[in-house]
Amino acid sequence: MDADILAVKTYFTGLQQRIVAALEEFDGHAFRSDGWTRPAGGGGLSRVIEEGDFFERGGVNFSHVSGGAMPASATAHRPELAGRSFEAVGVSLVLHPRNPYCPTVHMNVRFFIASAPDAKPVWWFGGGMDLTPYYGFEEDVAHFHGCCRRAVIPFGGEAEYRRLKAWCDRYFHLKHRNEPRGVGGLFFDDLGADGKTDFDTAFGLTRSVGDAFIDAYLPIATRRRALAYGERERDFQAYRRGRYVEFNLVFDRGTLFGLQSGGRTESILMSLPPIVKWRYDWAPEPGSAEARLYEVFLQQRDWA
Amino acid sequence: MDADILAVKTYFTGLQQRIVAALEEFDGHAFRSDGWTRPAGGGGLSRVIEEGDFFERGGVNFSHVSGGAMPASATAHRPELAGRSFEAVGVSLVLHPRNPYCPTVHMNVRFFIASAPDAKPVWWFGGGMDLTPYYGFEEDVAHFHGCCRRAVIPFGGEAEYRRLKAWCDRYFHLKHRNEPRGVGGLFFDDLGADGKTDFDTAFGLTRSVGDAFIDAYLPIATRRRALAYGERERDFQAYRRGRYVEFNLVFDRGTLFGLQSGGRTESILMSLPPIVKWRYDWAPEPGSAEARLYEVFLQQRDWA
């Protein structure tokens, strides 16, 4: 298992570096670099940007943590593993552009090993990426989903892509509002934990998703970054970002795992947007550009 | 039990009216009135203010809901009652002033009955109030805690006051930051559920807490409302309001109960502040007015 962890860790840290380098070139500002260690074991490297030229706030975080008792939030379908000792390695990014015509994006790849005395260690991969537009463009959403699809196809074909796309739609759903967080993308968890997927295939899919991120996102950002916006668009963006906060703090397994396992709070909560507004029982005017988000984009659709 | 529910409901709706009337007089703007019903049973009346003269956002909500299976979040120490059918009546308020020198405040009183076939119904009261300053004043915090203390003393003396004060300190604690939400006040739950407190005493304490709210809060708001503030103070307020969001969405039992039991989302989330900011790994400058909040006020202290 040790050689596997090393291989995963090497890929993850390299992925973080490549993504940050591409984002820095795109933004023109450097990401700050914050290393941290965790008293209970492990540590990480947070790469964070605030008040960039393009990104208002965002982070690309690497962490490698271990612990004596895995929280239930770490695995979707294997609650019997809760309480085992664990090792977790991952890269997680959330980027909030300033321009409301540019979508917020999230990507995560992760690898877990759960160990117990007198039992074979259980390992699995998880990950995915998803897009959250404020003012959407069909072309952008189709591009993002197309990249997701191409990343999965070599690892199980159309059926596997459909499965991870549908899982994403189910996962990034605000139950208390019966509303999707955004337009989805890919989500997977527990890949390999049932012994049916071998390590190379599971790691291969995870790498394919990680490697697809830059091409999935930057062309969209490039197309929309020069669009002019005003107070109205910023206001709607701030309102919709409230949904991002609600999802991440109430439902997101990664956030809850981090906070429950004594993770580094500031690194976990770099996913929260820089400025957010809540407003009572608000709805966009019918026929407005804001209403279009709900009517066209916050719907489960086949985009790829 | 029906006569008891009616008595509690009559008191709660009257309390809501009295509090809203006092707050409207203080603010100069009317609270909007939003009645709602819940398909699964019950409903409520939300009284909400946004963009008032003094209050930037806030609500005083009454609700009376029932359901087939009580979520575990409804009771602190009686998880064995989860799954019973329930009735819940309550008044809950959160007020976010615009002026950063005026504290955010929360008050809640609630009454539950959990029923099961072939078992005696179990009832209990819960409630409390607590204060969250941005720029604190010792005099204000002492006043608030003094009112809390006077509300409890007739119902169990100093020991009972200490118990509810300490419970509040424990409850309104952000574990992931090891930081109190504010300066505390009172918190109680499950009062009567163990059969050791009779209905009249438990209802009496709950009324005493509800009745104490206006005198606990409005003198503070009156003293500080004219204080001049600028961008710096608004910015710090927005940053600190992030902690309020984190607490309410990650830890608050009332919020989770509401969202889990299919409550009315907009009424539950009226507790969230109007404008909030998150910023990576920020800390106030030593010796600043902002640092004083942490050093003097976000500490467990005897204030009464």
Chai-1 contact restraints between the chains, C-beta under 6 A:
chainA,res_idxA,chainB,res_idxB,connection_type,confidence,min_distance_angstrom,max_distance_angstrom,comment,restraint_id
A,V48,B,Y280,contact,1.0,0.0,6.0,A-B,restraint_1
A,E50,B,Y280,contact,1.0,0.0,6.0,A-B,restraint_2
A,H176,B,L259,contact,1.0,0.0,6.0,A-B,restraint_3
A,H176,B,T265,contact,1.0,0.0,6.0,A-B,restraint_4
A,R177,B,T265,contact,1.0,0.0,6.0,A-B,restraint_5
A,L249,B,L249,contact,1.0,0.0,6.0,A-B,restraint_6
A,L249,B,V250,contact,1.0,0.0,6.0,A-B,restraint_7
A,V250,B,L249,contact,1.0,0.0,6.0,A-B,restraint_8
A,L259,B,H176,contact,1.0,0.0,6.0,A-B,restraint_9
A,T265,B,H176,contact,1.0,0.0,6.0,A-B,restraint_10
A,T265,B,R177,contact,1.0,0.0,6.0,A-B,restraint_11
A,E266,B,D281,contact,1.0,0.0,6.0,A-B,restraint_12
A,M270,B,Y280,contact,1.0,0.0,6.0,A-B,restraint_13
A,L272,B,W278,contact,1.0,0.0,6.0,A-B,restraint_14
A,I275,B,K277,contact,1.0,0.0,6.0,A-B,restraint_15
A,V276,B,V276,contact,1.0,0.0,6.0,A-B,restraint_16
A,K277,B,I275,contact,1.0,0.0,6.0,A-B,restraint_17
A,W278,B,L272,contact,1.0,0.0,6.0,A-B,restraint_18
A,Y280,B,V48,contact,1.0,0.0,6.0,A-B,restraint_19
A,Y280,B,E50,contact,1.0,0.0,6.0,A-B,restraint_20
A,Y280,B,E266,contact,1.0,0.0,6.0,A-B,restraint_21
A,Y280,B,M270,contact,1.0,0.0,6.0,A-B,restraint_22
A,D281,B,E266,contact,1.0,0.0,6.0,A-B,restraint_23
